[in-house]
Amino acid sequence: MSPVSLAKDQPLQSLDEVEDFFKERYPDPSAPPPARKPVVGYAPDKQENEFRNYEADARPTVREFYRLNHQFQTRDFVLAKKKEFLGLNRLQMGVWEAAEYLNQLVDDSDPDTDMSQLEHLLQTAEQIRRDGQPRWMILTGFVHDLGKILCLWGEPQWAVVGDTFATGCAYDPRIVFPRFFEANPDFKNPAYQTKLGIYQEGCGLDAVDISWGHDEYIYQVCKNYLPEEGLAMLRYHSFYPWHREGAYDYLCNARDRELLPWVKRFNPYDLYTKSHTKPDVKALKPFYDELIREYFPEKIRW
């Protein structure tokens, strides 16, 4: 397989830039708080995030990424991408094979690590395993970013990664960089700019057209194989306005609310498990081969 470098004409120098932004925007709640710097006019009863403007602190490449994402992720775009990709008619390959396939995606811009995509997936899965989580959750951790193979098929970064949001209804102000939605054609569509938009209260997130990316794609690839809790982790792990900010509850049904704690349980593994210590791929492969066979057939559609 020939390496495929990230496109030079796209804003992010590294896909990890978005995850770094997530860590700034959504710090690990289990980590000790950072040392506070003196703030003029500091009031002890205020929350620290009241003094910090995450959008202003973001790298210019991240701001440009979100400008493109918020401008072009219309509901029509989401529906078109579902039609284009969710027939799952591009490839047939196994899960481990898909992870090796993803290794074609090379980030030439990051000199600090030569970690492969497969090794990053194993880092997440192995932390879940060390914590004694269920076997299906270990496997969910292993497959959760395999949807980034969309990058190998020519999809722009803003249509693959980044936190997701509901289309077809008013943009929640808790979405990062909300001002960029003013350039989105849906912003000028009155039918899409009420609280419920085209939806009904309590319709359930399954009925909502969430912005397109690797979450929805890998959910659709795996939906016949993993437990419902794992599928919710796959489908909504980038849906930060919902699972970290509490947005869109009025669209949720009872089952969404039952699954939300599982999505929250997965989030720390998604964000906070990467390190520069490489996992031993050869030693771990037999365990994951067995685990994959427990839930998946030899080949699945992509």
C-alpha positions as CSV (number, residue, x, y, z in Angstrom):
1,M,0.0,0.0,0.0
2,S,1.3,3.4,-0.9
3,P,1.2,6.1,1.8
4,V,-1.3,8.9,1.4
5,S,-0.3,12.2,2.9
6,L,-2.8,14.6,4.3
7,A,-3.8,17.1,1.6
8,K,-1.6,20.2,1.6
9,D,-4.4,22.5,0.6
10,Q,-6.5,21.6,3.6
11,P,-6.3,23.8,6.8
12,L,-5.2,21.3,9.4
13,Q,-1.5,20.4,9.3
14,S,-2.4,17.3,11.4
15,L,-5.8,15.7,12.2
16,D,-4.6,15.6,15.8
17,E,-5.0,19.4,15.9
18,V,-8.7,19.0,16.3
19,E,-8.3,16.5,19.1
20,D,-5.8,18.9,20.8
21,F,-8.5,21.6,20.5
22,F,-11.0,19.2,22.1
23,K,-8.7,18.6,25.0
24,E,-8.5,22.4,25.6
25,R,-12.2,22.9,25.2
26,Y,-13.2,19.8,27.2
27,P,-10.5,19.2,29.8
28,D,-10.3,15.8,31.5
29,P,-12.6,16.1,34.5
30,S,-10.5,13.4,36.4
31,A,-7.3,15.4,36.0
32,P,-6.0,17.8,38.7
33,P,-6.9,21.4,37.8
34,P,-4.1,23.4,36.3
35,A,-2.4,26.1,38.3
36,R,-4.3,29.3,38.1
37,K,-2.6,32.4,36.7
38,P,-3.3,35.7,38.4
39,V,-6.3,37.4,36.7
40,V,-7.0,41.1,37.1
41,G,-10.4,41.4,38.7
42,Y,-10.5,37.7,39.6
43,A,-13.6,36.6,41.5
44,P,-13.3,33.2,43.3
45,D,-16.9,32.3,42.8
46,K,-16.6,32.4,39.0
47,Q,-15.7,29.4,36.9
48,E,-12.3,29.3,35.2
49,N,-13.8,28.9,31.8
50,E,-15.5,32.3,32.2
51,F,-12.0,33.9,32.0
52,R,-10.9,31.9,28.9
53,N,-11.9,32.3,25.3
54,Y,-11.2,29.0,23.7
55,E,-12.0,30.3,20.3
56,A,-9.4,33.1,20.6
57,D,-6.8,30.6,21.8
58,A,-7.4,28.2,19.0
59,R,-4.7,27.8,16.3
60,P,-5.5,29.6,13.0
61,T,-5.6,26.3,11.3
62,V,-8.3,25.0,13.7
63,R,-10.4,28.2,13.2
64,E,-10.1,27.8,9.4
65,F,-11.2,24.2,9.7
66,Y,-14.3,25.1,11.7
67,R,-15.1,28.0,9.3
68,L,-15.2,25.5,6.4
69,N,-17.0,22.9,8.5
70,H,-19.8,25.3,9.6
71,Q,-20.1,26.9,6.2
72,F,-20.5,23.7,4.1
73,Q,-22.1,21.1,6.5
74,T,-25.7,21.8,5.3
75,R,-28.5,19.3,5.7
76,D,-28.4,18.7,2.0
77,F,-24.7,18.0,2.2
78,V,-25.3,15.5,5.0
79,L,-28.1,13.7,3.0
80,A,-25.9,13.6,-0.1
81,K,-23.0,12.0,1.8
82,K,-25.2,9.4,3.4
83,K,-26.4,8.5,-0.1
84,E,-22.8,8.4,-1.4
85,F,-21.2,6.3,1.3
86,L,-23.8,4.4,3.3
87,G,-24.4,1.9,0.5
88,L,-21.1,0.4,1.8
89,N,-20.1,-0.7,-1.7
90,R,-16.5,0.4,-1.9
91,L,-14.6,-2.5,-0.3
92,Q,-15.0,-5.7,1.6
93,M,-12.3,-6.3,4.3
94,G,-11.9,-7.4,7.8
95,V,-11.6,-5.1,10.8
96,W,-7.9,-5.6,11.4
97,E,-7.3,-5.3,7.7
98,A,-9.2,-2.0,7.8
99,A,-6.9,-0.7,10.5
100,E,-3.9,-1.6,8.4
101,Y,-5.6,0.0,5.4
102,L,-6.0,3.2,7.5
103,N,-2.2,3.1,8.0
104,Q,-1.9,4.5,4.5
105,L,-2.9,7.9,6.0
106,V,0.4,9.5,6.8
107,D,0.8,12.8,8.7
108,D,4.0,14.2,7.3
109,S,3.6,17.4,9.4
110,D,4.0,15.9,12.9
111,P,7.7,15.4,13.6
112,D,7.1,14.4,17.2
113,T,5.6,10.9,16.5
114,D,5.8,8.2,13.9
115,M,2.9,6.4,15.5
116,S,0.8,4.6,12.9
117,Q,-3.0,4.8,12.8
118,L,-3.2,1.2,14.0
119,E,-1.0,2.0,17.0
120,H,-3.2,4.9,18.0
121,L,-6.3,2.6,17.8
122,L,-4.5,0.1,20.0
123,Q,-3.6,2.7,22.6
124,T,-7.3,3.5,23.1
125,A,-8.4,-0.1,23.1
126,E,-5.6,-1.2,25.5
127,Q,-6.5,1.5,28.1
128,I,-10.1,0.3,28.0
129,R,-8.8,-3.3,28.5
130,R,-6.6,-2.3,31.4
131,D,-9.5,-0.7,33.1
132,G,-11.5,-4.0,33.0
133,Q,-14.2,-2.7,30.7
134,P,-16.4,-5.2,28.8
135,R,-14.9,-7.0,25.8
136,W,-17.3,-5.3,23.4
137,M,-16.2,-1.9,24.7
138,I,-12.5,-2.8,24.1
139,L,-13.4,-3.6,20.5
140,T,-15.4,-0.4,20.2
141,G,-12.3,1.5,21.2
142,F,-10.3,-0.3,18.6
143,V,-12.7,0.5,15.7
144,H,-14.0,3.9,16.7
145,D,-11.8,6.0,14.4
146,L,-11.7,3.6,11.4
147,G,-14.2,5.9,9.7
148,K,-11.3,8.2,9.0
149,I,-10.6,6.0,6.0
150,L,-13.0,8.6,4.4
151,C,-9.8,10.7,4.1
152,L,-8.3,8.1,1.8
153,W,-11.3,8.4,-0.5
154,G,-10.8,12.1,-1.1
155,E,-13.1,13.6,1.5
156,P,-12.0,17.0,2.9
157,Q,-11.0,17.1,6.6
158,W,-14.0,19.2,7.6
159,A,-16.2,16.3,6.3
160,V,-14.4,13.6,8.3
161,V,-13.3,15.0,11.7
162,G,-14.4,17.7,14.2
163,D,-17.2,17.8,16.7
164,T,-20.7,17.2,15.2
165,F,-24.0,19.0,15.5
166,A,-27.6,18.7,14.4
167,T,-28.6,20.1,11.0
168,G,-32.2,21.0,10.1
169,C,-32.8,23.0,13.3
170,A,-31.4,26.1,14.9
171,Y,-27.7,26.0,15.8
172,D,-27.1,25.6,19.5
173,P,-24.9,28.4,20.8
174,R,-22.8,25.8,22.7
175,I,-21.3,24.5,19.4
176,V,-17.8,25.8,19.0
177,F,-17.3,28.8,16.7
178,P,-21.1,29.4,16.3
179,R,-20.6,32.6,14.4
180,F,-19.3,30.7,11.4
181,F,-22.8,29.3,10.8
182,E,-23.8,32.7,9.4
183,A,-22.1,31.7,6.1
184,N,-24.1,28.4,6.0
185,P,-27.1,28.5,3.5
186,D,-29.2,26.7,6.1
187,F,-28.8,29.8,8.4
188,K,-31.0,31.7,5.9
189,N,-33.7,28.9,5.8
190,P,-36.5,29.8,8.2
191,A,-37.6,26.2,8.3
192,Y,-34.2,25.2,9.8
193,Q,-33.9,28.1,12.3
194,T,-36.4,27.3,15.0
195,K,-35.5,25.2,18.1
196,L,-37.1,22.1,16.6
197,G,-36.7,22.9,13.0
198,I,-37.9,20.0,10.9
199,Y,-38.1,17.6,13.9
200,Q,-40.6,16.9,16.6
201,E,-39.8,17.1,20.3
202,G,-38.5,13.7,21.6
203,C,-38.2,12.3,18.1
204,G,-34.9,10.6,19.0
205,L,-31.4,11.2,17.7
206,D,-31.7,8.4,15.2
207,A,-34.2,10.7,13.3
208,V,-31.8,13.7,13.4
209,D,-29.5,14.5,10.5
210,I,-26.2,15.1,12.4
211,S,-23.4,16.7,10.5
212,W,-21.4,14.2,8.4
213,G,-18.2,12.6,9.5
214,H,-16.4,9.5,10.5
215,D,-18.8,8.8,13.5
216,E,-21.9,8.2,11.3
217,Y,-19.9,6.2,8.8
218,I,-18.3,3.8,11.2
219,Y,-21.6,3.4,13.1
220,Q,-23.2,2.3,9.8
221,V,-20.4,-0.1,9.1
222,C,-20.7,-1.8,12.5
223,K,-24.4,-1.5,13.3
224,N,-25.1,-5.2,12.7
225,Y,-22.3,-6.4,14.9
226,L,-21.8,-4.5,18.2
227,P,-24.1,-4.0,21.2
228,E,-26.3,-0.9,21.2
229,E,-24.2,0.8,23.8
230,G,-21.1,0.4,21.7
231,L,-22.9,1.7,18.6
232,A,-23.9,4.8,20.5
233,M,-20.3,5.4,21.4
234,L,-19.3,5.1,17.7
235,R,-22.1,7.3,16.4
236,Y,-21.9,10.1,19.0
237,H,-18.4,10.2,20.3
238,S,-17.8,13.5,18.4
239,F,-21.3,14.9,19.3
240,Y,-19.8,17.1,22.0
241,P,-22.7,19.6,22.1
242,W,-24.8,16.7,23.4
243,H,-22.7,14.6,25.6
244,R,-20.5,17.4,27.1
245,E,-22.6,20.5,26.8
246,G,-26.1,19.1,27.4
247,A,-27.5,20.4,24.1
248,Y,-30.4,18.9,22.1
249,D,-32.0,17.1,25.0
250,Y,-35.4,18.1,23.6
251,L,-34.7,16.0,20.5
252,C,-33.8,12.9,22.6
253,N,-36.1,10.0,23.4
254,A,-35.8,7.8,26.5
255,R,-33.4,5.4,24.9
256,D,-31.0,8.2,23.9
257,R,-30.9,9.3,27.6
258,E,-30.3,5.7,28.7
259,L,-27.3,5.5,26.3
260,L,-25.8,8.9,27.1
261,P,-23.9,7.6,30.2
262,W,-22.2,5.0,28.0
263,V,-21.1,7.7,25.5
264,K,-19.8,9.8,28.5
265,R,-18.0,6.7,29.8
266,F,-16.3,6.3,26.4
267,N,-15.2,9.9,26.0
268,P,-12.1,9.9,28.3
269,Y,-10.7,7.0,26.3
270,D,-11.3,8.8,23.1
271,L,-9.5,11.9,24.1
272,Y,-7.0,11.2,26.9
273,T,-5.3,7.9,26.1
274,K,-2.8,8.9,23.4
275,S,0.9,8.8,24.4
276,H,4.3,8.5,22.7
277,T,4.7,4.9,24.0
278,K,4.1,2.5,21.1
279,P,2.0,-0.6,21.7
280,D,3.5,-3.9,20.6
281,V,1.4,-4.6,17.6
282,K,2.7,-8.1,17.0
283,A,2.2,-9.2,20.6
284,L,-1.3,-7.7,20.7
285,K,-2.6,-9.0,17.4
286,P,-3.6,-12.5,18.6
287,F,-5.8,-11.0,21.3
288,Y,-7.5,-8.7,18.8
289,D,-7.9,-11.3,16.2
290,E,-9.8,-13.4,18.6
291,L,-11.9,-10.4,19.9
292,I,-12.8,-9.4,16.3
293,R,-13.9,-12.9,15.5
294,E,-16.2,-12.9,18.5
295,Y,-18.3,-10.0,17.0
296,F,-17.5,-9.7,13.3
297,P,-17.4,-12.0,10.3
298,E,-14.2,-12.4,8.4
299,K,-15.1,-9.7,5.9
300,I,-17.5,-6.8,6.2
301,R,-18.6,-4.1,3.8
302,W,-17.1,-0.6,3.7
